[in-house]
């Protein structure tokens, strides 16, 4: 396994732990100070610049959406590496809340590296995917008080 892929997997583990603990500081060593995060194709589209701002955006989204559920599961599938500096994966997500139907989502992610750190991340949401259409309908019906936005 390449160093880039090992770093990426460690970043995802740290991210998932931060989602549970709300301690986001373990993400700092994985990100360059000038990291950029872009979300496209959805109502929460944004472009965030800077490590502190990106981490704050992650925390805001997780607190406003993911933590409103009883459980959150994310699994990267279709993982690819592109030399010299890119990892891509499809992120499958499942959210459960007692008394409500489960929510499933899918987003294509790209992570770009510089000097063994992530310098740019992009999440591309395809609202033509059935899972994402159903998630948007779920939000319209059950999402009062939830806010998945990053900014």
TAFENVEN-V677452 format. One record per pair of residues at least 4 apart in sequence whose C-alpha atoms are under 6 Angstrom apart, sorted by the first residue. I is the first residue (numbers start at 0). J is the second residue. D is the distance in Angstrom with one decimal. If there is no record, write none. Layout:
BEGIN
i;j;d
I;J;D
I;J;D
END
This chain:
BEGIN
i;j;d
17;21;5.0
17;22;5.2
17;23;5.3
29;116;5.2
30;116;5.3
30;117;4.8
31;116;5.9
31;118;5.4
32;49;5.7
32;50;5.0
33;49;4.6
34;49;5.1
34;50;5.5
34;118;4.4
34;119;5.3
35;47;5.7
35;48;4.6
35;119;4.6
36;46;5.7
36;47;5.1
36;119;5.8
36;120;4.8
36;121;5.8
37;45;5.6
37;46;4.4
37;121;4.7
38;44;4.6
38;45;5.2
38;121;5.7
38;122;4.8
39;44;4.7
39;123;5.0
40;124;4.9
41;124;6.0
43;148;4.8
47;53;5.9
56;149;4.3
56;150;5.9
58;62;6.0
59;63;6.0
59;149;5.8
60;64;5.9
60;147;4.6
60;148;5.3
60;149;5.1
61;65;4.8
62;66;5.3
63;145;5.5
63;146;4.7
63;147;5.6
64;145;5.2
64;146;5.4
64;147;4.9
68;95;5.8
68;96;5.0
69;95;5.7
69;96;5.0
70;94;5.7
70;95;5.2
71;93;6.0
71;94;4.7
72;92;5.6
72;93;5.2
73;91;5.6
73;92;4.3
74;90;5.7
74;91;5.3
75;88;5.8
75;89;5.6
75;90;4.5
76;88;5.8
76;89;5.2
77;88;5.4
77;89;5.8
78;87;5.7
78;88;4.3
79;86;5.7
79;87;5.2
80;85;5.7
80;86;4.4
81;85;5.0
84;111;5.5
84;112;5.0
85;110;5.6
85;111;4.6
86;109;5.8
86;110;5.2
87;108;5.5
87;109;4.4
88;107;5.9
88;108;5.4
89;106;5.7
89;107;4.4
90;105;5.4
90;106;5.3
91;104;5.9
91;105;4.7
92;103;5.5
92;104;5.0
93;102;5.6
93;103;4.5
94;101;5.7
94;102;5.1
95;101;4.9
102;134;5.7
103;130;5.7
104;130;5.4
104;131;5.3
106;123;5.6
106;124;4.9
107;122;5.7
107;123;5.1
108;121;5.6
108;122;4.5
109;120;5.5
109;121;5.1
110;119;5.9
110;120;4.5
111;117;5.6
111;118;5.7
111;119;5.1
112;116;5.3
112;117;4.4
112;118;5.3
113;118;5.9
126;131;5.4
126;132;5.8
137;141;5.7
138;142;4.1
END
